[in-house]
């Protein structure tokens, strides 16, 4: 931990020295591609150092990738310690399937036991920092590269993303993959107008849809994509742009619905509904397994009418507490401060995100779309029967942090990003790096 603190202190001092020398004007290489490559390599290296380099046995996505390579969707041979659901006599991975597509070439080459998904998480985590920088640049956030780099560092190292990317367990890879696709979609969406073509909108839709196949709450992120087109695109191009975006999103969307229909006989993903029944109402889940496949879906719907589904309003108070107030525990024995498996709130780990309140919402209509998107994407988390346990930070907050993070970047750069703002970002980075270090040492 001392080494991490020293690294952050050196980074801060270097930033101060560059600012004094250059007057905060482009102290880095001229080519943006060089900056993005540097951010990717540096981020990958930091995440690599935070990783314990052990094989990740919580590799659900590898088993689904292997199943797809063998021409079926069920994962009957998946170990019992990995989360799964049963339906129609087969075992299925209940997570959204998107990350398994990223695992396909690696599992094909090395097999399930030879491919460590932790490496994929490190690569995606590094890419997310570079993509965040590109999105901030293309959206015109920040006065120069230095400010945009600080904002990218906040988004990917000053939030729970740092912990998730550094460890790369199955649950965590879903979130990191989701950000990778989402930021890719944003990068194509925000391409400069003089270079923007219909293919950019189509690809923005494809990658947005791919993000949905990693985390279902991303479906609500369409509000931001639509809002960006309505507020930043020329009026005469908006309908055409929305059309191409929707066409792109329909590709992964259609495949996801076909995947669900092949498993459950409905285009809706029932994996989480089955998990809810399995976790909290095991007796009903067991009864359902004894029914013929054609009767199981009707039984699931009937059971949910009685006990409710995985999303209920009665869970909102605890999840609000988790997001804003849940803190670590303190003891008189080493290590003195213990981040419990229930997580730690955003207030404790990412206070710089509150800079979203510094945005001038009267000046730019897009800020209202960002705020609304963050709010609606938070709803599934607020109503979920669990807050993400086991975790460090609040991993379900990853569904709305991208939009809050963009607003925070706008707030931090509304006036020059001076020393105390950089120090606040570094504090968030230090707090979030504490997560993988503690997890590797004590969990």
PECORNOR-V341498 format. One record per residue. RES is the residue in one letter. SS is DSSP state (h for helix, s for strand, l for the rest). PSI is psi as a letter, one per 30 degrees, with the letter a starting at -180 (NA if undefined). Layout:
res={RES RES}
ss={SS SS}
psi={PSI PSI}
This chain:
res={X X X X X X X X X X X X X X X X X X X X X X X X X X X X X X X X X X X X X X X X X X X X X X X X X X X X X X X X X X X X X X X X X X X X X X X X X X X X X X X X X X X X X X X X X X X X X X X X X X X X X X X X X X X X X X X X X X X X X X X X X X X X X X X X X X X X X X X X X X X X X X X X X X X X X X X X X X X X X X X X X X X X X X X X X X X X X X X X X X X X X X X X X X X X X X X X X X X X X X X X X X X X X X X X X X X X X X X X X X X X X X X X X X X X X X X X X X X X X X X X X X X X X X X X X X X X X X X X X X X X X X X X X X X X X X X X X X X X X X X X X X X X X X X X X X X X X X X X X X X X X X X X X X X X X X X X X X X X X X X X X X X X X X X X X X X X X X X X X X X X X X X X X X X X X X X X X X X X X X X X X X X X X X X X X X X X X X X X X X X X X X X X X X X X X X X X X X X X X X X X X X X X X X X X X X X X X X X X X X X X X X X X X X X X X X X X X X X X X X X X X X X}
ss={l h h h h h h h h h h h h h h h h h h h h h l l l l l l l l l h h h h h h h h h h h h h h h h h h h l l l l l l l l l h h h h h h h h h h l l l l l l l l l l l l l l l s s s l l s s s l l l l l h h h h h h h h h h h h h l l l l l l h h h h h h h h h h h h h h h h h h h h h h h l l l l l h h h h h h h h h h h h h l l l h h h h h h h l l h h h h h h h h h h h h h h h h h h h h l l l l l l l l h h h h h h h h h h h h h h h l l l h h h h h h h h h h h h h h h h h l l h h h h h h h h h h h h h h h h h h h h h h h h h h h h h h l l l l l l h h h h h h h h h h l h h h h h h h h l l l h h h h h h h h h h h h h h h l l l s l h h h h h h h h h h h h l l l l s s l l l l l l s s l l l l l l l h h h h l h h h h h h h h l l l l l l l h h h h h h h h h h h h h h h h h h s l l l l l l l l l l h h h h h h h h h h h h h h h h h h l l l l l l h h h h h h h h h h h h h h h h h h h h h h h h l}
psi={e e e e e e e e e e e e e e e e e e e e e f g g j i g l l e k e e e e e e e e e e e e e e e e e f f k f g l k j f i h e f e e e e e e e f g g l f l h f g k l f f k k l l k k g g l k k k f l k f e f e e f f e e e e e e f l e f f j j f e e e e e e e e e e e e e e e e e e e e f f g k k f a e e e e e e e e e e e f f g a f e e e e e e e g l e e e e e e e e e e e e e e e e e e e e g k k e f f k l e f e e e e e e e e e e e e e f e j e f f e f f f e e e e e e e f f f k k e f f e e e e e e e e e e e f f d e e e e e e e e e e e e f g l f k j g e e e e e e e e e f i e e e e e e e f f l l e f f e e e e e e e e f f e f l a f j k f f f e e e e e e e e f f j l l l k l f l k g e k j j l f f l k l e e e f h f f f f f f f f k j f f e j f e e e e e e e e e e e f f e e e e f k f l g f k k l k a j e f f f f f e e e e e e e e e e e f g e l k j a e e e e e e e e e e e e e f f e d e e e e e e f NA}
